[in-house]
Amino acid sequence: MQRVFHEQTLRHVPAFGEILLNVVSLAKVFEGRNYFAKFMCPPTVGQAVGDWKTFYKRWSMFTTEQMDVGLLDLVAPLIDVSGAEA
């Protein structure tokens, strides 16, 4: 539930807003017991490993040297129930 999938990027998920409502509802039920995995991008294409090298050769704009790393943060409604910092 990261900003990169919510905001208008090339990785935008059109149904994100609809999905987010359900995830926020669940997170509130389990508030204080939530853990969110964070998808991390390599700094450069050359630092990607395995099949990810092929992916990042095509999508180099998603390496951390080229993207706004803030896009890897949780969306705001989940920061409130996760205990994570913005």
Buried (B, 14 or more C-beta within 10 A) or exposed (E): BBBBBBBEBEBEBEEBEEEBEEBBEEBEEEEEEBEBEEEEBBEEBEBBEEEBBEBBEEBBEBBBEBBEEEBBBBBEBBBBBBEBEE
